[in-house]
Amino acid sequence: MACLIKNLLGLTSLKNDDNCEVLPPIVRSLVGSTLFIILMAIASHLIRV
């Protein structure tokens, strides 16, 4: 899970000692946009209530 968060934030470097695999850019963008849509849906629901 920590590897996924590091990959999404772009904190992984090429010389990392962790055994993290670097995600392809398309996967990173899809996961990031999905998280953004979910957070915006939650925020809009909280604003309406």
C-alpha positions, 0 to 999 in steps of 0.5 A: 500500500505504501508503494502505491501511495508513493507511486501516485505521488511521484515520490519513487525514484529510480534508485529506491531501496524498497522493492516497489515497482514503478507504475506506468503513467496511464495506471497512475493517471487512471487511479489518480482521476478515480480518487479525485472523482470520488473525493469530489463526489463526497465533498459535493454531498457534504456541501449539500447536506 
